[in-house]
Amino acid sequence: MVGTMGVALSVCTLPGQVTSDRLGPGLMELGLGIHGEPGAAVADLQPVGVVVSHVLKQILSKEIQYVPITRGSRVVLMINGLGATPIMDLMIAAQKAVPELQLEHGLAVDRVYTGSFMTSLDMAGFSITVMKSGPTILQRLDAPTKAPYWPVGAEGDRPPAKIPVPVPPPCSSRSNEMIIQPQELSEQGCILEVAIQAAADEIINLRDKLNEWDSKVGDGDCGTIMHRGATAVLEDMKKCYPLNDAAETVNEIGASIGRVMGGTSGILYDIFCKAAYTSLKGSPIITSKQWASALEASITAVSKYGGASAGYRTMLDAFIPALTVLKEKLDAGDDPLTAFLLSSEAAMNGAESTKDMHAQAGWSTYIAADLLSLVPDPGAMAAAAWYRAAALAVKKKLQPSES
């Protein structure tokens, strides 16, 4: 009634013995034993979804019929760590396995157990176990127990297995009809397009540098998170951004970011975009002063909900100097493009100046001051970088001969 197959990324240590070196970098072993016995095959590392799909096909093979499980059966799933696999990675494998069982194999999943139940000393990898289910089996699995590591230690209601709900389309408010219709861009739409493209490209190119800075003053993933948001923005812009409507486009950027970025940065940029949208909506053509007002509204919202102000060593230390210069130049009657470019320089200078600031918000508040002085705030540098890239792209669009 039970089928199991393991996948290992390293060979376990057997006390008193030399650890085998048969698995080199970039390799995984399928079907190996819990004590390090050689498996069925050694292969190149693959994404977890591919690995899970392959393992389930082996366990549920119709040709060999290891277990009496066929389409329409009810099953129990176990994702078991082999000794050195973080629970987060096991949860990712479980996330892949459940819809694979439901949608590809037509099985109802009654229970999912995820954890390290049968392990080696230090083997990296996991095993997948699928067991045919039934009322008696479930009654015994659900029985109260004092076993310390069994995940069901007390009685309780357990909702029935459900087919996964389809993922909603990425764009927040565009209808399918609007998405597939080609859009003739206005002059403002063209400018907005090149600005967004340049800003996102800059963040994508900066991923490793941002991660490097963040590894010294934070949790090391600023570049990865920003890269995720920038990639989503570029993908969604091709499909559903109404570029002729600047306010709605800003709103859609917020939706893209909120969907994929996660973390504090994702929340704050979503707030940033929503505040700008509120400021801009209702105006078919956006003036330079309206853009400045939108930036001011965004800064106010991020400060309110994020708790940061100027000098706190955050992304606001790029945006606040940019806003100051932008308003000053526009009020003085300067050309909007010139004001935008000068404000982007102020953003870069503000971001660089965070080296000299004592952190009062975010991860950096836990870091010693002498370490903070070695690098600028990654969030501020990211903000300044995309803002500066957008300004330069607009200049190139409007003054190609001077770029």
Salt bridges, closest charged atoms under 4 A:
GLU29 OE1 - ARG22 NE 2.90
GLU37 OE2 - HIS35 ND1 3.50
ASP110 OD1 - ARG74 NH2 2.94
ASP142 OD2 - ARG111 NH2 2.56
ASP142 OD1 - ARG158 NE 3.58
ASP208 OD1 - ARG207 NE 3.63
GLU212 OE1 - LYS209 NZ 3.78
GLU212 OE2 - LYS216 NZ 3.66
ASP236 OD1 - LYS239 NZ 3.99
ASP236 OD2 - ARG259 NH1 3.01
GLU248 OE1 - ARG174 NH2 3.55
GLU252 OE2 - ARG174 NE 3.49
ASP270 OD1 - LYS274 NZ 2.87
GLU296 OE2 - LYS327 NZ 3.26
ASP331 OD1 - LYS289 NZ 3.76
